[in-house]
Amino acid sequence: MSKRVLLFFFIAVFILFGKLTIAKAEGTWGYEDFVIEKGVVYGFSKAGIEKLASNHSVELPSKDAEGKPVT
């Protein structure tokens, strides 16, 4: 009986962390969330402002839409 409980526990943890990983992936930041001109970030785009309401952990992109480095 204890093996079944342990198996159930591991399955529940796997499902829980799987959902958390998916939710985090949907909230990742990209160049489309910012206003970028000549490699400089000037602020948030409309999409970025909406994303900021639910994801306060901002991550600046390393490249712009053209693949050029962002500073």
DRENPA-3360 file (N, C-alpha, C; in nm, 2 decimals, always signed):
BEGIN
1 = MSKRVLLF = +0.08/-0.12/+0.00/+0.00/+0.00/+0.00/+0.09/+0.13/+0.00 ~ +0.20/+0.13/+0.07/+0.28/+0.25/+0.08/+0.35/+0.28/-0.06 ~ +0.37/+0.17/-0.14/+0.42/+0.20/-0.28/+0.32/+0.27/-0.36 ~ +0.20/+0.24/-0.35/+0.09/+0.31/-0.42/+0.08/+0.46/-0.38 ~ +0.09/+0.48/-0.25/+0.09/+0.62/-0.20/+0.21/+0.70/-0.25 ~ +0.32/+0.64/-0.25/+0.44/+0.70/-0.30/+0.43/+0.73/-0.45 ~ +0.38/+0.64/-0.52/+0.36/+0.66/-0.67/+0.27/+0.77/-0.69 ~ +0.16/+0.77/-0.62/+0.06/+0.88/-0.64/+0.12/+1.01/-0.61;
9 = FFIAVFIL = +0.20/+1.02/-0.50/+0.27/+1.14/-0.46/+0.36/+1.19/-0.58 ~ +0.44/+1.10/-0.63/+0.53/+1.14/-0.74/+0.46/+1.19/-0.87 ~ +0.35/+1.12/-0.90/+0.27/+1.16/-1.01/+0.21/+1.30/-0.99 ~ +0.16/+1.32/-0.87/+0.10/+1.45/-0.84/+0.20/+1.57/-0.85 ~ +0.32/+1.54/-0.80/+0.43/+1.64/-0.80/+0.47/+1.67/-0.95 ~ +0.48/+1.56/-1.03/+0.51/+1.57/-1.17/+0.41/+1.66/-1.24 ~ +0.28/+1.64/-1.22/+0.18/+1.71/-1.28/+0.18/+1.86/-1.24 ~ +0.20/+1.88/-1.11/+0.20/+2.02/-1.06/+0.32/+2.10/-1.12;
17 = FGKLTIAK = +0.44/+2.04/-1.12/+0.55/+2.11/-1.17/+0.54/+2.13/-1.32 ~ +0.48/+2.04/-1.39/+0.46/+2.05/-1.53/+0.37/+2.17/-1.57 ~ +0.27/+2.19/-1.49/+0.18/+2.31/-1.51/+0.25/+2.44/-1.48 ~ +0.33/+2.44/-1.38/+0.41/+2.56/-1.34/+0.51/+2.60/-1.45 ~ +0.57/+2.50/-1.51/+0.66/+2.52/-1.62/+0.59/+2.58/-1.74 ~ +0.48/+2.53/-1.78/+0.40/+2.58/-1.89/+0.36/+2.72/-1.86 ~ +0.31/+2.75/-1.74/+0.27/+2.89/-1.71/+0.38/+2.98/-1.72 ~ +0.50/+2.94/-1.68/+0.62/+3.03/-1.68/+0.66/+3.06/-1.83;
25 = AEGTWGYE = +0.65/+2.96/-1.91/+0.69/+2.97/-2.05/+0.60/+3.07/-2.12 ~ +0.47/+3.07/-2.09/+0.38/+3.17/-2.15/+0.40/+3.31/-2.11 ~ +0.47/+3.33/-1.99/+0.50/+3.46/-1.94/+0.64/+3.51/-1.97 ~ +0.71/+3.44/-2.06/+0.85/+3.49/-2.09/+0.84/+3.62/-2.17 ~ +0.95/+3.69/-2.16/+0.96/+3.82/-2.23/+1.04/+3.81/-2.36 ~ +1.00/+3.88/-2.46/+1.06/+3.88/-2.59/+1.07/+4.02/-2.64 ~ +1.14/+4.04/-2.75/+1.16/+4.17/-2.81/+1.03/+4.24/-2.84 ~ +0.93/+4.16/-2.87/+0.80/+4.22/-2.91/+0.73/+4.29/-2.79;
33 = DFVIEKGV = +0.78/+4.27/-2.67/+0.72/+4.33/-2.55/+0.79/+4.47/-2.52 ~ +0.88/+4.51/-2.60/+0.95/+4.63/-2.57/+0.96/+4.72/-2.69 ~ +0.98/+4.85/-2.67/+1.01/+4.95/-2.78/+1.16/+4.95/-2.79 ~ +1.21/+4.91/-2.90/+1.36/+4.90/-2.92/+1.39/+4.98/-3.05 ~ +1.48/+5.07/-3.04/+1.53/+5.15/-3.16/+1.68/+5.15/-3.16 ~ +1.74/+5.11/-3.27/+1.88/+5.10/-3.28/+1.95/+5.03/-3.17 ~ +1.89/+4.92/-3.12/+1.95/+4.84/-3.02/+1.94/+4.89/-2.88 ~ +1.85/+5.00/-2.86/+1.83/+5.05/-2.72/+1.69/+5.03/-2.69;
41 = VYGFSKAG = +1.66/+4.98/-2.56/+1.53/+4.96/-2.51/+1.48/+5.09/-2.45 ~ +1.37/+5.14/-2.50/+1.31/+5.27/-2.46/+1.19/+5.25/-2.36 ~ +1.13/+5.14/-2.36/+1.01/+5.12/-2.28/+0.94/+4.99/-2.32 ~ +0.82/+4.98/-2.27/+0.73/+4.87/-2.30/+0.64/+4.89/-2.42 ~ +0.62/+4.79/-2.50/+0.52/+4.80/-2.60/+0.38/+4.78/-2.54 ~ +0.27/+4.79/-2.61/+0.14/+4.76/-2.56/+0.13/+4.62/-2.50 ~ +0.18/+4.53/-2.57/+0.18/+4.39/-2.53/+0.27/+4.37/-2.40 ~ +0.38/+4.44/-2.39/+0.46/+4.44/-2.27/+0.39/+4.50/-2.15;
49 = IEKLASNH = +0.32/+4.60/-2.17/+0.25/+4.66/-2.06/+0.14/+4.57/-2.00 ~ +0.07/+4.50/-2.09/-0.03/+4.40/-2.05/+0.04/+4.28/-1.98 ~ +0.16/+4.24/-2.03/+0.23/+4.13/-1.97/+0.28/+4.16/-1.83 ~ +0.32/+4.29/-1.81/+0.37/+4.34/-1.69/+0.27/+4.33/-1.57 ~ +0.14/+4.33/-1.61/+0.04/+4.32/-1.51/+0.04/+4.19/-1.44 ~ +0.08/+4.08/-1.51/+0.08/+3.95/-1.45/+0.22/+3.89/-1.43 ~ +0.32/+3.95/-1.49/+0.46/+3.90/-1.47/+0.55/+4.02/-1.44 ~ +0.58/+4.03/-1.31/+0.66/+4.14/-1.26/+0.81/+4.12/-1.27;
57 = SVELPSKD = +0.85/+4.00/-1.32/+0.99/+3.96/-1.33/+1.04/+3.99/-1.47 ~ +1.08/+4.12/-1.50/+1.11/+4.16/-1.64/+1.25/+4.11/-1.68 ~ +1.25/+4.06/-1.80/+1.38/+4.01/-1.86/+1.40/+4.08/-1.99 ~ +1.50/+4.16/-2.00/+1.52/+4.23/-2.13/+1.58/+4.13/-2.23 ~ +1.54/+4.15/-2.36/+1.58/+4.06/-2.46/+1.73/+4.09/-2.50 ~ +1.80/+3.99/-2.55/+1.94/+4.01/-2.59/+1.95/+4.06/-2.73 ~ +1.84/+4.03/-2.81/+1.84/+4.07/-2.95/+1.71/+4.14/-2.99 ~ +1.71/+4.22/-3.09/+1.59/+4.28/-3.14/+1.53/+4.20/-3.25;
65 = AEGKPVT = +1.42/+4.25/-3.31/+1.35/+4.18/-3.41/+1.44/+4.14/-3.53 ~ +1.54/+4.22/-3.56/+1.63/+4.19/-3.67/+1.75/+4.10/-3.63 ~ +1.75/+4.06/-3.50/+1.86/+3.98/-3.46/+1.99/+4.05/-3.41 ~ +1.98/+4.19/-3.41/+2.09/+4.27/-3.36/+2.09/+4.28/-3.21 ~ +2.21/+4.29/-3.15/+2.22/+4.30/-3.00/+2.15/+4.42/-2.94 ~ +2.09/+4.40/-2.83/+2.03/+4.50/-2.75/+2.11/+4.54/-2.64 ~ +2.13/+4.67/-2.61/+2.21/+4.72/-2.50/+2.12/+4.79/-2.40;
% end
